[in-house]
Amino acid sequence: MAYRFKIFQRPSVVGLGFVAAFMQYGVMSVSYAADPVLPLPIATEYPFFIAATFGCFVLGATLTAVALRFDVVETQQHFFEQTAGAVTGLRVPVYVALVIPTFVVGVLYATSTERTGIEMLFEFGGEHDMLSAYRVAFATENPYAYGGAMVNQLFGPVLMSIAFNMWRIERKAVWGVVALALFGMLVMTSTASLHKAPLIILIFHVFANFFFLRTRSPRIPVRAVLGTTGIVAAVGTAGYALTYGQSALDALGSTVSRVFIAPIVAIHAYLHVYPGLIDFNYGLGIGLIAKIADVKDYLNPPVLVGRLTAGPNVCFNGLWSTEMWAAFGWPGVIVGSMCVGALLVVLDRWAMARRRTATSVALFSWLVIASVGLGEGSIFTAMLSGGIGLVVPLSWLLEAGERRPRAWESSGAGGQPRQLQPP
C-alpha cells in the first residue's frame, strides 16, 4: 500500500482514506485493550475484524489499480503540472442555479430552531444536559435535516471551493462575494448542532482547496501534518471547554479520546451487539431499504447499538465495515471492504484524469477530505447524504465540455498513457 499509492508522500483519495482509518482503528487499538472505556468485554473478533477490513481494502484497491493501470505519482504529475488558470471549466448558469437553493437550504437548516447553536452555547455554555438535549432535538426535529446534510457535506464545500478558485483565477469581486457568503453559511450549518467535527472539516476544505489550486508538486509537507493536528486540537479543545465546562487540559484529553478511542469503542460495541444480541439485518439497516421493505419501528444500526450498549442519547458511528458487519457478518466485511478500496481508486483516477480547472481542483480537494471521514461512518451514508455517490454526476452538471478524461490517452502500442499538452 505504501509503495503503490505513496501514502506518506502524496495526498491521494485512496491513500489518505487508508491512513486516517488505520491510525484510528489499527494503531490505537493497543491503548484501548489496556484501558477499555465501555463496561463490555473486549471482543475476541476485533483483531480479525481489523485485519479483514484493512487487508481486503488493500486487496481491492491494489487489484483495481492494476486493472486500470493507475499510478498515483504519474497521474498527479499530469494533473498538477497544468496551470489551473488556463481554463475555468465551469457552466456558470448551472453553478448559479445550484448556489441559490444551496444557500437558502443551508440558512433554513441552521435557523430552524428557536435558538441557533451559537446562541445556545453563549446562554447555556457548560450545562451539558441542556446542550445534549438541544443536540438531540436539533437532529430529530429539524425539517431540513437531510437537505442540510447535503449542503454541509457536499454542495456547500464544493460550490464554495469553486467560487474561491474562480476568484483567484479571474480576479472578479463577485466571485469573492459568493465564496465568502457560502463560507459564512457553512460556518452557520457547521456550528448549528454544536458538534465540533463539521467545523474542523470545513477548515480542512478551505486549506486543502487553496493548497491544490496553487501547488505544482503535491507532496505532503510536514507543515500540513502539523497544521492539521493543530486545527483538530484547537477546535476540539475549545469545543469541549465551552460545552462541557472542562479545563483546557481536560478538554484536550477529551479531544484525543474522541479522535482515537471513541471509534474503537464503536467497533467493540457492534461486535458485542451483532449477532450476540440481535441477528444480522441483511441490508435492512439501510434507511432507504428499510423504508421500501416497510420495516416497523426502524432504528439505524448506529442508534440501535448506542442504545443497547451506552444509553438512549448515544449514536455509534464506526468504521465503514461496522455496518457491513451488522448487515452480513464476515462476508459483508470482506466483500464490502474490497469494494470500498476499489471505489476510492476509481474516484482517485477519475478526479485526476481531467484538465486542471477551478472545478476539477475543487472536486479533487473535496474527495480527499471526504475520504478521511470514511473511517467515522457508514459507507452507505457516505454514498448518499455524504455525497461520494453524487460527486461524479455533480461534476457532469458543473463542468463545461470536460466529461471525458483529458489527462490520459492511449498512445497506441500497449495502450500506455501519454501526456496531453496543457490547455
N, C-alpha and C positions, 0 to 999 in steps of 0.2 A: 504493500500500500504506500509506504513512504517513498519507495523507489519510483513506482509507476506514476503516482499522482503528485509527487513532490510536496507532500502535505505540510512540511515545515519550511517550505521555501516560497510556494505560490498560493495565493488566496483563491482557490477554486471552490466551486459549489460542493463537489463530492468530497474534497479534502477537508474543508472546514467543517462540513457536516459530520464527518467521521471523528475528527479531533475533538470537537466540542462534546459530542456524546461520549466518547471514550474517556475523556478526562473526568466527566461527571460520574459515569457508571462503572468504569473499569478500574481506573487508578484509585479512586476514593473509596472503593468497596472495602478495603482493608481497615480503614478507620471506623466504618460502621460496624464491621464484625467485632471490633474491640469494644464498642460502646453503642449498642443498638438503642434507638430512640423510642420506638413503639414497644409496648408490652406484648410482642409477638415473637414466637420462636424464629430464629434465623432460618430462612428457607434453605433446605438442603439442595434444592434445584438451582439456587441462584448462580453458582459458578458455571453450571452447564447452560443456563439460560443466557448468561452474558457471552459465553464462548460461542453459542449457536447464533446469537444476534449479530455479533461483530464478524464472526467468521463467515457467515452467509452473506452479510453485507459486502465484505471484501470480495467474496467469490462472485457475486452478482455484478459488482462494479467492474472487476477485472475482466470477466468474460465479455461484458458489454463493450468495454474499451477496446478489447482485441477485435471484436466483431466490427466495430465502427472505425477502427484504425485511429483511435483518439489518443493524441499525445498532448498533455497539458502545456508543456513548455512551448512546443512548436505552434500550437493553436493560439496561445496567448500572445506570442510574438507577432503572429499575423494580425491579430486584432489591435494590439496596443501600439504598434508602430505607425498606425494610421493616425492622421490628425483629426481629432473629433470635430473641429470647426469646419471641415471641408464641406459637409452637407448635414443639414439638421435632421432630415429623415422623419418629418412629423406631419401628420394630417391635422392642421390647426383647427378646422371646423369640428372634427371628431373630438379633438382634445377639449375644446370649449364645451361641447355637448356632454362630456364626461365630468369636467371640473364643476360645473354648476350644481348638478344633483349631488355630487360627492361632498361639496362644501355644505350644502343645505342639510343633508342627512347627518353629516358629522356634527353640526351645531345642534340639531334636534336631539341627537343621541346624547350629547354632553349636557344638555339643559333640560332633559325630560323630567327630572326630579325637582322637588321644591327647592332644594339647595344643591349646588354643584359640589363636587368632591373637594375642591379647594375651600369653599365656604364651610363645609363640614369640618375640614381639618383645622381651620382657624377657630371655629366655635367649640369643637369638641376634641381638640388635639390631646392625645394621651389617654382618652377614655376609650379603651379598647373595645368594650362591649358595644358601645354606641356606634363606633365606626364599623365594627364587624356586622352589626345589624344593617347598617346602611349599604355595605357591600353586597350582602345577600339580597336586599330589596332591589338594589340597582340592577343586579344580574337577572333576577327573576321577573321583575315587573316592568322593565324598560321596553316600551313598544317598538323601539328602534334597535333592539339588541343585535339582530342578525345583520341589518344594514350597517350598524355602527361597527361591527366586527370586520365587515368587508372594507369599510372606509379606513379603519385604523390599521388593518394588516396588509391590504393590497393597494386599493385605488389611491388612497391618500399619499402614502410614501412614494409610489411610482410617479404620480402626477406632480407632486412637489419636486421630486428629483429632476424630472424633465424640465420644469419651469426654471429651476436653478441653473441647469445646464444651458438652456436657451438664453437665459440672462447673461451668462458668461460668454457665450458664443456670439450673440447678436448685439449685446450691449444696449438693449431696449428696456426702458424703465418699466414698461407694462409687464414684462416677464418677472421682474423683481417684485412688483406688487403682488402678482399671482403666487409666486413662490413663498413670500412672507405671509400672505393670507392663509395659504394651505398649511404652512408650518404652525401658525398660531392656532388654527383649527385642530391640528393634530395634537398640540400640547393640551388643548381642552379635552379631547377624546382620550388621550393617554392618561390624564390625571383624574378623569371623571369617576372611575371606580376605586380610586385610591390604591391601585396596585402599582408596584414600582417597575415591573418588567416592561410594560408598554412604553414608558418614558425613556428607559435605557435603550430599548430597541429603536426608538425614534432618533435618539442622538447617534446611534450607530449608523442608521440610514443616511443621515446628513454627512457624517465624516467619510463613510465608505464611498458615497457618490462623488464627493469632491476629490477623493484620492484617485478613483478610477478614471475620472474625467481628465485629470492633469498628468497622471503618470505615463511614462513611456516604457517603464520596466517594472512590471507589477510583482516585485518581490516583497515579501513580508518584512517590513522594517521593525527593528527592535522597539522603536518609539511607539509603533502601532500596538504592539502587545502590551507595553506599559500603559499606554493611554487607555486601552480597553479595560485593563484591570483597574485603573484609577476611576474611570467612569462608573463601573459597576460598584466599586467600593464606596464612592462618594454618594451616588444616588441611593443605593441600598441603605447605607448608614443613616443618611438624612431621613429616609422614609420610615425606618424603624424607630428612630428617635422621636419623630413627630407623631406617629400613630400609636406607638406603644409607651411613649414617655420614658424610653430607655436612655441610659448614659451613652456617650459616644462609643466607649469600648464595648459595652453590651450590644449596642446596635450593630457594630462591625462584626461581632461574633454571630449575631443572628443572620447577617447577610451571608457570611461564609457558610453557615449551616443551611440556609435556603438554597444556595447555589450547588453545594456538594453533598449534603446529607439528605435533604428532603426528597430529591429524585430517587435515591436508593431506597428510602422508606417506601415510596410508592411501589417499586417493584416487589419488595418483600410482601407488601400488603396484597398485591394482585396474586402472587403465588400462594398466599395463605387463603384467599377467598375462592379462587378458581383452581381446581374443581372441588376443593375441600368443603366449602360452604354452599357454593352454587355451581351448577353444571355449566359447561361452556355454552355460550349463547348462539354459536353458529351463525354469526353475522347480524343477529337481531339487536346487538348493542349499538349498531349504527342507527342514528335517529331517523334518517330517511327510509331505511329498510324497515325499521320498526313501525313507522307510520304506514307504509304500504301494506305490511303484514297485519296491521291493526292490533298491535301489542297493547294490552291493557296495563295501566299503572307503570308506564315505561320510565325507567331511570337509566341514564347512560352509565357505562362502567366506572368512569372516574368518580361520579357522585355516589354510586352504589358501594364501591369499595371504600370510599371515605367514610360513609355512614356506618358500615359494618366493622371498621377497624379503628376509627378515631373519633367520630362524632357527627352530629346532624348537619353541621355547617362546614364540613371539610370536603374538599374535592381533590382527588389524587390524579394529577396528570403525570404520566411517566413516559418512559422511552417508547419509540414507535412500536416496539414489539410487545408492549404490555397488553394493548387492546387486541393484538393478533393472538396473543396467548388466551385472553378472555374469550375470543371467538372460537378458536380451533385447536388450542393447545400447541404441542410441539410442531405439527405440520404448519400451523399458522406462523409460528416464529421463524421456521426455516425458510419456507417459501416467501413469506412476507418480507423478511429481511433481504433476501436476494433481490426481490422486486424493488425495494427502496434503494439499494445500491445501484441497480441498473437505471432506475429513474433519474437519480442525481447525475449520473454520467451523461445520459441523454440530454438533460437540461443544460449541463455544462457545455456540451458540444454545440447544442442549439444556440446558446447565448453568445458563444464566441464566433460561430460561423456566419458572420454578417459584417456589414460595414460598421465602423465605429462612429456612431452618431449620438446626438443628445439623447435619443430614445433608447438605443441599444445599450449605452452605458448605464442609464437609469435601470433598465431591466436586469442587466447582469449584476449591478450593485444590489438590487432588491433580492435576487436569487441567492447571492452569497450570504446576506444577513438572514434570509428565511431559512436557509439550510442549517444555520446554527441553532435555530429554535426547534428543529425537528426532534431534538432529544428531550423536549419538555411537553410533548403532546402526541395525540393520536395522528397517524398518517392520514386517516380518513378525514379528520377535521382539517388537517393541513391542506389536503387536496381541495376541499370545498371552501369553508369560510376562511381558511388560511391563505388561499389564493394560488397555491402551487399548481393546481389543476386548471387555473384560469389565466395564468400569465401568458401562455402562448396565444390563445385567442385574443387577449388584450393587445398583444403586440401586432397582430394582424389588423386590428382596428386602427391602431395609432401610427404605424409605420407606413410611409408612402413609398410604394414600389420596392419594398425590401422583404418581401415574403420568402424569397428564395435565398439560400446561403450565397454569400459573395466572397467570403474569405477562402473558400476551398473549391477547387475544380479538378476534375481528372485531367492529368497531363497526357493520358493515352496509355502508354506502356505500363502495365501493372497497376493502373489506377492510382498512382502516387499523387499526393496533393502538391499543388504548386501555388505560389503566392500571386494574387492579383495585385495590380498596381493600385495604390491608394487613390480614391476618387479625387 
